[in-house]
Amino acid sequence: MRNRDKLIVFRGERYGIFETHEFMVLAGVPLRTLPPHKHSPEAILRRFGCLPPDVTPLQAFEENR
């Protein structure tokens, strides 16, 4: 099944669909093993187009307050 390891996350009127590993990395949960393409929260956010190349996650958070 292609969708069994995915989560849908709502924030206000917006939502995102994440693989379980991606969500855990973004939530800061320590994991024993990660797939090779799941490196950092920044890499995940950039892959989804949520973070421009020259902006850190903290800067993006501060701008969206």
Contacts in CASP RR format, 6 or more apart in sequence:
PFRMAT RR
TARGET T0000
AUTHOR 0000-0000-0000
METHOD contacts of the structure
MODEL  1
MRNRDKLIVFRGERYGIFETHEFMVLAGVPLRTLPPHKHSPEAILRRFGC
LPPDVTPLQAFEENR
5 19 0 8 1.000
5 20 0 8 1.000
5 21 0 8 1.000
6 17 0 8 1.000
6 18 0 8 1.000
6 19 0 8 1.000
6 20 0 8 1.000
7 17 0 8 1.000
7 18 0 8 1.000
7 19 0 8 1.000
7 20 0 8 1.000
7 23 0 8 1.000
8 15 0 8 1.000
8 16 0 8 1.000
8 17 0 8 1.000
9 15 0 8 1.000
9 16 0 8 1.000
9 17 0 8 1.000
9 18 0 8 1.000
9 23 0 8 1.000
10 16 0 8 1.000
16 48 0 8 1.000
18 26 0 8 1.000
18 44 0 8 1.000
19 38 0 8 1.000
21 31 0 8 1.000
21 34 0 8 1.000
21 35 0 8 1.000
21 38 0 8 1.000
22 38 0 8 1.000
22 44 0 8 1.000
24 31 0 8 1.000
25 31 0 8 1.000
25 34 0 8 1.000
25 38 0 8 1.000
25 40 0 8 1.000
25 41 0 8 1.000
25 44 0 8 1.000
26 41 0 8 1.000
26 44 0 8 1.000
26 45 0 8 1.000
28 41 0 8 1.000
38 44 0 8 1.000
41 57 0 8 1.000
42 51 0 8 1.000
42 56 0 8 1.000
42 57 0 8 1.000
45 51 0 8 1.000
45 57 0 8 1.000
45 60 0 8 1.000
46 52 0 8 1.000
46 53 0 8 1.000
50 60 0 8 1.000
51 57 0 8 1.000
51 60 0 8 1.000
END
